[in-house]
Amino acid sequence: MTAVKTFFNENQLPDGPKAAPFFQLLDWIARPFEYLDECTDKYGDLFTLRLLGFSPLVFITNPQGIKEIFNLDGQYFDAAHTNKNGGGRLIMGDNSLILMDGARHERERKLLMPPFHGEKVKSYAKSICEITEKVASLWKIDRPFLARDIAQEITLKVIMQVLFGFSEGEKCERLSSLIAHWLHMTSSPLRLSFIFLKPLQVDLGPWSPWGNFIRTKQKIHDLFQVEIDDKRTHPEKLGNDILSLMLSATDSEGQSMSDEQLKDELITLLSAGHETTANGLAWGFYWLAKNPSVKEKLSQEIDSLGKNPDPIEISRLPYLTAVCQEILRLYPVVQVALARFAKQDIEIMGRCFKAGTTFIPSIYSVHRREDLYPNSKQFQPERFLERQYTAYEFLPFGGGVRMCLGHALAMLEMKLVIATIVSKYNLELADDKPIKPIRRSATISPSNGVPLVVTGLR
């Protein structure tokens, strides 16, 4: 006899908080990590949030459920459907890879993939080390600075070098200033509110939050257009940078990317590839300062390579890799993977859901599971040397067909920035004030920026 399967409609979704959607949205904006912890503790592997302005969201905190979604990605799920009406479209534009589905997503991803993998990624290694050394060389002994500010300066210069082929000069300064200002406008729950609340998206002039936001984005697009026109008009200026490679790329039908596509992809790569890595590095320097034995072990491993080691050789060091993995586990730079929208009825973890259900794989919650990561709140890089975690147990860059395109570059950058600084400088926390994770745009950031001080050279 065949069992009859019950499909959950919107009113029969997994249990979740009973607060009104407006207050659930406030909790999600202002205290996402505590909120996820509370929901996981109370409701388990599956729970439903109902946020004002969104369809019900089924959160998944179990690796098996996330595996089932990632394995069926693209075939049974869309991601753009649930993201194009939120902050993603406003920040990145309609032509961003993140907001595409189906054949268009596959085509665009193939066009963008080559610069972010293999030998191309390795070719950026020397620039990462040189930029880091130049920024750090300006530090003064016993003069405090914020790790997040320094990390943002380094990562912005790196992404500018990778994207455009320059990390200094007037063009770089002008674009960097606009990008920093633009990201600052979404850097706190209060500033982020106009991304989530449509009634606040009213242009009342350049001094209004929304007016400032859209005008700054237009200025950034205008500078992108100057670079695109320059490289199109002067092919001899095409180089190893990603914009050059995107301008040269064509799909199987010989079609190249339009100017609008290029600009939306550039702003996606700038925002996603700068702020996220910077926050990861800030957390990294915090944990190393709090755990001197880890820092000492890491220093010894780097020193074992001798003077002036090859950057790629540095990036392959096992303990350095474990340190970076543990940084991204404890506070992953984004707390959830992209939402998935079920295109047809689907069974997840033995429960049946109707087509149209929206699922959210919770990266943060999986990384805090005690059955996977004993003493999960503690910083213990050795756990990654003792056990091999699957792509559904450790997923700081998401997964499936939506895995972060720049994950290899991000890991390389984290490793080389940390190794370059740890090998040359003794850093300590400038004060003992507690540091909490807070929302900064779509990322998890240390609340006080991590004040550090150089106590000496190595």
C-alpha positions in Angstrom: 0.0 0.0 0.0 1.5 3.4 -1.0 1.8 6.0 1.7 -0.1 9.2 1.1 2.2 12.2 1.3 0.9 15.4 2.8 2.2 18.6 1.2 2.5 21.7 3.3 0.8 24.8 2.1 1.5 28.3 3.4 -0.6 27.8 6.5 1.0 24.4 7.3 4.6 25.2 7.1 7.0 24.3 9.9 6.5 26.0 13.2 8.1 29.4 13.9 7.9 32.6 15.9 4.4 33.9 16.5 5.2 37.6 16.6 3.7 39.8 14.0 5.6 40.0 10.6 6.8 43.6 11.4 8.4 42.6 14.6 10.0 39.5 13.1 11.5 41.7 10.4 12.9 44.0 13.1 14.5 41.0 14.9 16.0 39.8 11.6 17.4 43.2 10.8 18.7 44.2 14.3 19.7 40.9 15.9 19.9 38.2 13.2 22.3 35.9 15.1 20.5 35.8 18.4 17.3 35.4 16.5 18.6 32.4 14.6 20.0 30.9 17.8 16.6 31.3 19.5 14.7 29.8 16.6 17.0 26.9 16.3 16.9 26.1 20.0 13.1 26.3 20.0 12.1 24.8 16.7 15.0 22.6 15.5 16.1 21.9 12.0 13.2 23.5 10.2 11.4 26.7 11.1 9.4 29.4 9.3 9.9 33.1 9.6 7.3 35.5 8.3 9.0 38.8 7.6 7.0 41.9 6.6 7.1 42.3 2.8 8.3 38.7 2.2 6.6 35.4 1.5 7.1 32.9 4.4 10.7 31.7 4.6 11.5 28.1 5.7 14.9 28.1 7.3 17.0 24.9 7.2 19.7 24.3 9.8 20.4 20.7 9.1 23.2 19.6 6.7 21.1 16.8 5.2 18.3 19.2 4.3 20.8 21.6 2.8 22.4 18.8 0.8 19.0 17.9 -0.6 18.5 21.5 -1.8 22.0 21.9 -3.2 21.8 18.6 -5.1 18.6 19.6 -6.8 19.7 23.2 -7.3 18.7 24.7 -10.7 16.5 21.7 -11.6 13.9 22.1 -8.8 14.8 25.6 -7.4 15.2 29.2 -8.6 17.1 31.7 -6.5 16.5 34.9 -8.3 12.7 34.8 -7.8 13.0 35.4 -4.1 15.9 37.8 -4.3 15.1 40.2 -7.1 12.5 42.1 -5.2 14.6 42.6 -2.1 17.8 44.4 -1.3 19.8 42.5 -3.9 18.2 44.1 -6.9 18.5 47.6 -5.4 22.2 47.1 -4.6 23.4 45.1 -7.6 20.9 45.8 -10.4 18.7 43.6 -12.6 21.7 42.2 -14.6 23.6 40.8 -11.6 24.4 37.1 -11.8 22.8 36.6 -8.4 19.5 37.7 -9.8 19.4 35.3 -12.8 18.0 31.9 -13.1 17.9 29.1 -15.7 19.7 29.3 -18.9 20.6 32.9 -18.5 22.2 32.2 -15.1 24.2 29.3 -16.6 25.4 31.4 -19.5 26.4 34.3 -17.4 28.2 32.2 -14.8 30.3 30.5 -17.6 31.3 33.9 -18.9 32.4 35.1 -15.4 34.0 31.9 -14.2 37.4 31.9 -15.8 38.9 34.9 -14.0 38.0 33.4 -10.6 39.6 30.0 -10.9 42.8 28.1 -11.6 45.8 30.0 -12.8 44.0 33.3 -13.1 43.4 33.4 -9.3 47.0 32.4 -8.6 48.2 35.4 -10.8 46.6 37.8 -8.3 48.7 36.4 -5.3 51.7 38.7 -5.7 49.5 41.8 -5.9 47.7 40.8 -2.7 51.0 40.6 -0.8 52.3 43.8 -2.2 49.2 45.8 -1.4 49.1 44.4 2.1 52.8 45.2 2.7 52.3 48.8 1.4 49.2 49.4 3.7 50.9 47.9 6.7 54.1 49.8 6.2 52.4 53.0 7.3 51.6 51.6 10.8 53.3 53.2 13.8 54.4 51.4 16.9 51.9 51.8 19.8 49.4 53.8 17.7 46.0 52.1 17.7 44.0 51.4 14.5 40.9 49.5 13.6 41.4 46.1 12.0 38.2 46.5 10.0 39.3 49.9 8.5 42.7 48.5 7.5 41.1 45.3 6.1 38.7 47.4 4.1 41.5 49.5 2.7 43.4 46.3 1.7 40.5 44.4 0.2 39.2 47.4 -1.7 42.6 48.0 -3.3 42.9 44.3 -4.1 39.4 44.1 -5.7 40.2 47.3 -7.7 43.4 45.8 -8.9 41.7 42.5 -9.8 38.7 44.2 -11.5 40.3 47.1 -13.2 44.1 46.7 -13.2 44.8 49.6 -10.8 45.0 50.1 -7.1 46.4 53.6 -6.9 45.9 56.9 -8.6 43.2 59.5 -9.1 40.7 57.0 -10.7 41.2 54.5 -7.9 40.8 57.1 -5.2 37.6 58.6 -6.7 35.9 55.2 -7.2 37.1 53.9 -3.9 35.6 56.9 -2.1 32.3 56.5 -3.8 32.2 52.7 -3.1 33.0 53.3 0.6 30.3 56.0 0.9 27.8 53.8 -0.8 28.4 50.8 1.3 28.3 52.9 4.5 24.7 53.8 3.6 23.7 50.2 4.3 26.2 49.5 7.1 23.8 49.5 10.1 20.3 48.2 10.8 18.9 51.7 10.8 20.5 52.7 7.5 19.6 49.3 6.0 15.9 49.8 6.7 15.2 51.5 3.3 16.4 48.3 1.6 13.8 46.2 3.3 10.9 48.8 3.7 9.6 50.0 0.3 7.7 53.0 1.8 11.2 54.5 2.7 12.3 54.3 -1.0 11.3 57.8 -1.8 13.6 60.3 -3.5 13.4 63.6 -1.5 16.6 64.9 -3.0 20.3 64.2 -2.6 20.3 64.7 1.1 17.6 62.1 1.7 18.7 58.5 2.4 17.1 57.0 -0.7 18.1 60.0 -2.9 21.7 59.8 -1.7 21.7 56.0 -2.3 20.5 56.1 -5.9 22.7 59.2 -6.9 25.8 57.6 -5.5 25.1 54.4 -7.3 24.7 56.4 -10.6 28.0 58.1 -10.0 29.6 54.7 -9.6 28.0 53.4 -12.8 29.2 56.5 -14.6 32.8 55.8 -13.6 32.4 52.2 -14.7 31.1 53.4 -18.0 34.3 55.5 -18.5 36.4 52.4 -17.9 34.3 50.3 -20.2 34.4 52.9 -23.0 38.2 53.4 -22.6 38.9 49.7 -22.9 36.5 49.2 -25.8 37.9 52.2 -27.7 41.6 51.2 -27.0 41.9 47.4 -27.2 45.6 47.7 -26.4 44.6 48.6 -22.9 43.0 45.2 -22.3 45.0 43.4 -19.7 44.8 40.6 -17.1 42.1 42.4 -15.1 38.6 41.0 -14.8 36.9 43.9 -16.7 39.2 43.2 -19.7 38.4 39.5 -19.5 34.7 40.1 -19.3 34.9 42.5 -22.3 36.7 39.8 -24.3 34.4 36.9 -23.3 31.7 35.6 -25.5 29.1 32.8 -25.0 28.6 29.7 -27.2 26.6 31.9 -29.6 29.3 34.6 -29.9 27.4 37.1 -27.8 29.4 39.4 -25.5 28.2 41.2 -22.4 26.3 44.5 -22.7 27.5 47.7 -20.9 24.5 47.4 -18.5 25.4 43.7 -17.7 29.0 44.7 -17.2 28.2 47.5 -14.8 25.8 45.4 -12.7 28.3 42.6 -12.5 31.1 45.0 -11.5 29.1 46.5 -8.7 28.1 43.0 -7.6 31.8 41.9 -7.5 32.9 45.1 -5.8 30.3 45.0 -3.0 30.4 41.2 -2.5 34.1 40.8 -2.9 35.2 43.7 -0.8 33.0 44.1 2.3 32.7 40.3 3.0 36.5 39.6 2.9 37.2 42.7 4.9 34.9 41.5 7.7 36.4 38.1 7.6 39.9 39.5 8.0 38.8 41.8 10.9 37.4 38.7 12.7 40.6 36.9 11.9 42.9 39.4 13.6 40.5 39.5 16.6 40.7 35.7 17.1 44.5 35.7 16.6 44.9 38.4 19.1 42.7 36.6 21.6 44.5 33.3 21.0 48.3 33.9 21.2 49.1 30.1 21.1 47.3 29.9 17.7 49.1 33.0 16.5 52.5 31.5 17.6 51.8 28.2 15.9 50.8 30.0 12.7 53.9 32.2 12.8 56.1 29.1 13.1 54.4 27.4 10.2 55.0 30.6 8.0 58.6 30.9 9.2 59.3 27.3 8.1 59.1 28.4 4.5 62.1 30.6 4.9 62.6 34.2 3.6 60.5 35.6 0.8 58.4 32.4 0.2 56.3 32.1 -2.9 52.7 33.3 -2.2 51.1 30.2 -3.6 53.3 28.1 -1.4 52.1 30.2 1.6 48.5 29.6 0.6 48.9 25.9 0.8 50.1 25.8 4.4 47.7 23.5 6.3 47.5 25.3 9.6 47.0 28.7 7.9 44.2 27.1 5.9 42.6 25.7 9.1 42.8 29.1 10.8 41.0 30.8 7.9 38.4 28.0 7.8 37.7 28.5 11.5 37.4 32.2 11.1 34.7 31.7 8.5 33.0 29.0 10.5 32.6 30.9 13.7 31.3 34.1 12.1 30.6 33.4 8.5 30.6 36.7 6.6 27.0 36.1 5.5 24.6 34.3 7.8 22.5 32.5 5.2 22.8 31.3 1.6 20.7 32.7 -1.2 17.0 31.8 -0.8 15.7 29.0 -3.0 12.2 29.0 -4.5 10.7 25.6 -5.2 9.5 25.4 -8.8 7.4 22.3 -8.1 6.3 20.2 -5.2 9.3 18.9 -3.3 10.3 16.6 -0.4 12.9 17.9 2.0 14.0 16.0 5.1 11.0 13.6 4.7 8.5 16.5 4.6 6.6 17.5 1.5 6.3 21.1 0.5 4.2 22.8 -2.2 5.6 24.5 -5.2 6.3 28.1 -4.3 7.8 27.4 -0.9 10.9 29.5 -0.2 13.8 27.9 1.6 16.8 29.6 3.4 19.9 27.4 4.1 21.2 28.9 7.4 25.0 28.9 7.2 25.5 30.4 10.6 23.2 27.8 12.3 25.0 24.8 10.6 28.3 26.2 11.7 27.1 26.4 15.3 25.8 22.8 15.6 27.4 21.1 18.6 27.1 17.6 16.9 29.4 18.9 14.1 31.6 21.4 16.0 31.9 20.5 19.7 32.5 23.7 21.8 31.2 25.5 18.7 31.6 29.0 20.3 35.3 28.5 20.8 38.0 29.3 18.3 39.7 26.0 17.5 41.4 25.7 14.1 42.6 22.2 14.9 39.1 20.9 14.3 39.7 21.4 10.5 42.9 19.3 10.7 41.2 16.5 12.6 38.2 16.1 10.4 37.2 16.7 6.8 33.8 18.5 6.6 31.5 18.1 3.7 30.2 21.0 1.6 26.9 20.8 3.6 28.6 21.1 7.0 31.0 23.9 6.2 29.6 26.3 3.6 30.8 29.9 4.2 30.4 30.6 0.5 27.0 28.9 0.0 26.7 26.0 -2.3 25.0 24.3 -5.3 25.0 26.2 -8.5 24.9 29.4 -6.4 28.2 28.9 -4.7 30.0 32.3 -4.5 31.9 32.8 -7.8 34.8 34.4 -6.0 35.3 31.9 -3.2 38.8 30.8 -4.3 40.0 34.4 -4.6 38.5 35.3 -1.2 40.2 32.4 0.5 43.5 33.2 -1.2 43.2 36.8 -0.1 42.4 35.9 3.5 45.4 33.6 3.7 47.9 35.9 2.1 46.8 39.0 4.0 46.9 37.2 7.4 50.2 35.5 6.6 51.9 38.7 5.4 50.9 40.6 8.5 51.5 37.8 11.1 55.0 37.2 9.6 56.1 40.8 10.0 54.2 42.4 12.9 53.2 41.7 16.5 49.6 42.8 16.9 47.6 43.0 20.1 44.1 44.2 21.0 44.2 47.9 22.0 41.6 47.4 24.7 39.6 44.6 26.4 36.1 45.8 25.6 33.8 43.0 24.6 33.2 42.6 20.8 29.8 41.5 19.5 28.8 40.4 16.0 26.5 43.0 14.4 24.8 43.3 11.0 26.8 45.5 8.6 24.8 45.5 5.3 24.5 41.8 4.5 27.5 40.7 6.4 28.5 39.8 10.0 30.9 42.4 11.4 32.7 43.0 14.7 30.8 45.7 16.6 33.8 48.0 17.4 35.9 47.3 14.3 38.6 45.4 16.4 41.0 48.0 17.8 44.6 46.8 17.4 48.0 48.2 18.1 51.5 47.2 16.7 53.7 46.3 19.7 56.8 45.5 17.6 58.2 44.0 14.4 59.1 40.4 13.9 
